[in-house]
Amino acid sequence: MRQRDRMSIVPALPLLIVMATLAPWRATPHASQTRMPMPMSEAAMKQRADRWWATHPRVGKQSSAAATVTVNVVNYQFNADGNPLTPVDTVKIHVGDTVMWQWVQGTHTVTNGTGSLDPSSGTIFNVPMDSTDPTFSYEFGTPGLYPYYCVIHEGTMAGYVQVQTAAGVGPAPGARLGFTRDPHPNPARRGVSFSFGLPRAERARVEVFDADGRRVAIPIDLELGAGAHDGAWDGRRADGGFARAGIYYLRLTLPGCRESRRVTLTR
């Protein structure tokens, strides 16, 4: 190689070294980025919705009352607080209040439950949310925690409606403190649902630990009203991936109470 050619290559070497040094950092996504859903075309969303509605009925009486809270439905989030960085919004209302879901973009559903494995999924409301059906209002008449999700984007679009009595702090007569229904199904292939009770409004926290005592996920960490509540763990780790097969423990922590239930995951 001629001297002039060698000299023209030398200045580029420091730049290549810097790029090689930065490459691993640039190729490693932030933890929150790994949980972002893959984009879906409008045609793909509509095709999935058509398959769903071909085998599932619409459920839920449309309320004519003025909405207390509005939840915007976008790709790929139920947004109630106006902050797109909040992964799962919780709407807090009182008995008799109405929540309205308002379509903004995409093709979605508003379906009660924690996911397709939840036995109660779609039993309270299950409606389309798209340009043809742009709003759905539902009046909540019973206290409790109501999870909901989008069937088309299960695992990425979910929310909660927390319904309290007008006082919100009074004791619920006869309400049991702690687990009222063990995790089900158990063993489970993907996730489990469960129920617990609060005699008065308190903070409830449910954590999942593996057999070695490492915390895997936090399905619930909310201020809840008095009464019975349903919850679920979808079988995912905190980073969004599915937990591997094995033994896990659901730990319920309430003021004055800590209980655990064993769960077996199979794959």
Secondary structure, 3 states (H helix, E strand, C coil): CCHHHHHHHCCHHHHHHHHHHHHHHHHCCCCCHHHCCCCCCHHHHHHHHHHHHHHCCCECCCCCCCCCEEEEEECCEEECCCCCCCCCEEEEEECCCEEEEEECCCCEEEEECCCCCCCCCCCCCEEEECCCCCEEEEECCCCEEEEEECCCCCCCCEEEEEEECCCCCCCCCCCCCEEEEEEECCCECCCEEEEEEECCCEEEEEEEEECCCCEEEEEEEEEECCEEEEEEECCECCCCCECCCEEEEEEEEECCEEEEEEEEECC
